[in-house]
Amino acid sequence: METGLWPKRYREKVIAATASGYPALMSPLLQETAAPVRLTLAGTARPDTAAKWRHVLQHWLRHEVRAPEDIREDVVLGVNEALANCVEHAYRSRREAGAMKLQASYDPGAESIRVCVSDRGSWRKPSSRLTTDPRASRGITLMHRLADHCTIHARPNGTSVYLDYTTDADNAVQQ
């Protein structure tokens, strides 16, 4: 009696077909079952850290994520805004910068990217300046416009910004 999902003869046919030049037929099946790819960075909320992380994120997106270039660019720009907000605002009332963390996950089966930028600083409610005011901050608005979904959780012990993107992998060109 055979055990496993498929009898041995079918497993051998699938392996033979894939090895003999039919990977395109198997690609959707493999992609749907592929495990999410993750990136985690932790460090100090400083401008140089944010700049380094932006480059690491670009590399990760280019090499690990199947998405069109314009979506990858939206991810980098949205995450850059979240990092900049953390660097500029989270630890404003302290002498030294505190911790920040970036967690990114790409799920090929769901064709989605989720990025969370978090800190342990304090939240400052955005000012109610008019959008025509050149001093008004537009970072939060930009994050909402770039991501398919943007959620900000502000708590007394820190803030987390979640940015969700659909990758539209069918139109992606890998580099």
Secondary structure as a PSIPRED ss2 file (coil, helix, strand):
# PSIPRED VFORMAT (PSIPRED V4.0)

   1 M C   1.000  0.000  0.000
   2 E C   1.000  0.000  0.000
   3 T C   1.000  0.000  0.000
   4 G C   1.000  0.000  0.000
   5 L C   1.000  0.000  0.000
   6 W C   1.000  0.000  0.000
   7 P C   1.000  0.000  0.000
   8 K H   0.000  1.000  0.000
   9 R H   0.000  1.000  0.000
  10 Y H   0.000  1.000  0.000
  11 R H   0.000  1.000  0.000
  12 E H   0.000  1.000  0.000
  13 K H   0.000  1.000  0.000
  14 V H   0.000  1.000  0.000
  15 I H   0.000  1.000  0.000
  16 A H   0.000  1.000  0.000
  17 A H   0.000  1.000  0.000
  18 T H   0.000  1.000  0.000
  19 A H   0.000  1.000  0.000
  20 S C   1.000  0.000  0.000
  21 G C   1.000  0.000  0.000
  22 Y C   1.000  0.000  0.000
  23 P H   0.000  1.000  0.000
  24 A H   0.000  1.000  0.000
  25 L H   0.000  1.000  0.000
  26 M H   0.000  1.000  0.000
  27 S H   0.000  1.000  0.000
  28 P H   0.000  1.000  0.000
  29 L H   0.000  1.000  0.000
  30 L H   0.000  1.000  0.000
  31 Q H   0.000  1.000  0.000
  32 E H   0.000  1.000  0.000
  33 T H   0.000  1.000  0.000
  34 A C   1.000  0.000  0.000
  35 A C   1.000  0.000  0.000
  36 P C   1.000  0.000  0.000
  37 V E   0.000  0.000  1.000
  38 R E   0.000  0.000  1.000
  39 L E   0.000  0.000  1.000
  40 T E   0.000  0.000  1.000
  41 L E   0.000  0.000  1.000
  42 A E   0.000  0.000  1.000
  43 G E   0.000  0.000  1.000
  44 T E   0.000  0.000  1.000
  45 A C   1.000  0.000  0.000
  46 R C   1.000  0.000  0.000
  47 P H   0.000  1.000  0.000
  48 D H   0.000  1.000  0.000
  49 T H   0.000  1.000  0.000
  50 A H   0.000  1.000  0.000
  51 A H   0.000  1.000  0.000
  52 K H   0.000  1.000  0.000
  53 W H   0.000  1.000  0.000
  54 R H   0.000  1.000  0.000
  55 H H   0.000  1.000  0.000
  56 V H   0.000  1.000  0.000
  57 L H   0.000  1.000  0.000
  58 Q H   0.000  1.000  0.000
  59 H H   0.000  1.000  0.000
  60 W H   0.000  1.000  0.000
  61 L H   0.000  1.000  0.000
  62 R H   0.000  1.000  0.000
  63 H H   0.000  1.000  0.000
  64 E H   0.000  1.000  0.000
  65 V C   1.000  0.000  0.000
  66 R C   1.000  0.000  0.000
  67 A C   1.000  0.000  0.000
  68 P C   1.000  0.000  0.000
  69 E H   0.000  1.000  0.000
  70 D H   0.000  1.000  0.000
  71 I H   0.000  1.000  0.000
  72 R H   0.000  1.000  0.000
  73 E H   0.000  1.000  0.000
  74 D H   0.000  1.000  0.000
  75 V H   0.000  1.000  0.000
  76 V H   0.000  1.000  0.000
  77 L H   0.000  1.000  0.000
  78 G H   0.000  1.000  0.000
  79 V H   0.000  1.000  0.000
  80 N H   0.000  1.000  0.000
  81 E H   0.000  1.000  0.000
  82 A H   0.000  1.000  0.000
  83 L H   0.000  1.000  0.000
  84 A H   0.000  1.000  0.000
  85 N H   0.000  1.000  0.000
  86 C H   0.000  1.000  0.000
  87 V H   0.000  1.000  0.000
  88 E H   0.000  1.000  0.000
  89 H H   0.000  1.000  0.000
  90 A H   0.000  1.000  0.000
  91 Y C   1.000  0.000  0.000
  92 R C   1.000  0.000  0.000
  93 S C   1.000  0.000  0.000
  94 R C   1.000  0.000  0.000
  95 R C   1.000  0.000  0.000
  96 E C   1.000  0.000  0.000
  97 A C   1.000  0.000  0.000
  98 G C   1.000  0.000  0.000
  99 A E   0.000  0.000  1.000
 100 M E   0.000  0.000  1.000
 101 K E   0.000  0.000  1.000
 102 L E   0.000  0.000  1.000
 103 Q E   0.000  0.000  1.000
 104 A E   0.000  0.000  1.000
 105 S E   0.000  0.000  1.000
 106 Y E   0.000  0.000  1.000
 107 D E   0.000  0.000  1.000
 108 P C   1.000  0.000  0.000
 109 G C   1.000  0.000  0.000
 110 A C   1.000  0.000  0.000
 111 E C   1.000  0.000  0.000
 112 S E   0.000  0.000  1.000
 113 I E   0.000  0.000  1.000
 114 R E   0.000  0.000  1.000
 115 V E   0.000  0.000  1.000
 116 C E   0.000  0.000  1.000
 117 V E   0.000  0.000  1.000
 118 S E   0.000  0.000  1.000
 119 D E   0.000  0.000  1.000
 120 R C   1.000  0.000  0.000
 121 G C   1.000  0.000  0.000
 122 S C   1.000  0.000  0.000
 123 W C   1.000  0.000  0.000
 124 R C   1.000  0.000  0.000
 125 K C   1.000  0.000  0.000
 126 P C   1.000  0.000  0.000
 127 S C   1.000  0.000  0.000
 128 S C   1.000  0.000  0.000
 129 R C   1.000  0.000  0.000
 130 L C   1.000  0.000  0.000
 131 T C   1.000  0.000  0.000
 132 T C   1.000  0.000  0.000
 133 D C   1.000  0.000  0.000
 134 P C   1.000  0.000  0.000
 135 R C   1.000  0.000  0.000
 136 A C   1.000  0.000  0.000
 137 S C   1.000  0.000  0.000
 138 R C   1.000  0.000  0.000
 139 G H   0.000  1.000  0.000
 140 I H   0.000  1.000  0.000
 141 T H   0.000  1.000  0.000
 142 L H   0.000  1.000  0.000
 143 M H   0.000  1.000  0.000
 144 H H   0.000  1.000  0.000
 145 R H   0.000  1.000  0.000
 146 L H   0.000  1.000  0.000
 147 A C   1.000  0.000  0.000
 148 D C   1.000  0.000  0.000
 149 H E   0.000  0.000  1.000
 150 C E   0.000  0.000  1.000
 151 T E   0.000  0.000  1.000
 152 I E   0.000  0.000  1.000
 153 H E   0.000  0.000  1.000
 154 A E   0.000  0.000  1.000
 155 R E   0.000  0.000  1.000
 156 P C   1.000  0.000  0.000
 157 N C   1.000  0.000  0.000
 158 G E   0.000  0.000  1.000
 159 T E   0.000  0.000  1.000
 160 S E   0.000  0.000  1.000
 161 V E   0.000  0.000  1.000
 162 Y E   0.000  0.000  1.000
 163 L E   0.000  0.000  1.000
 164 D E   0.000  0.000  1.000
 165 Y E   0.000  0.000  1.000
 166 T E   0.000  0.000  1.000
 167 T C   1.000  0.000  0.000
 168 D C   1.000  0.000  0.000
 169 A H   0.000  1.000  0.000
 170 D H   0.000  1.000  0.000
 171 N H   0.000  1.000  0.000
 172 A C   1.000  0.000  0.000
 173 V C   1.000  0.000  0.000
 174 Q C   1.000  0.000  0.000
 175 Q C   1.000  0.000  0.000
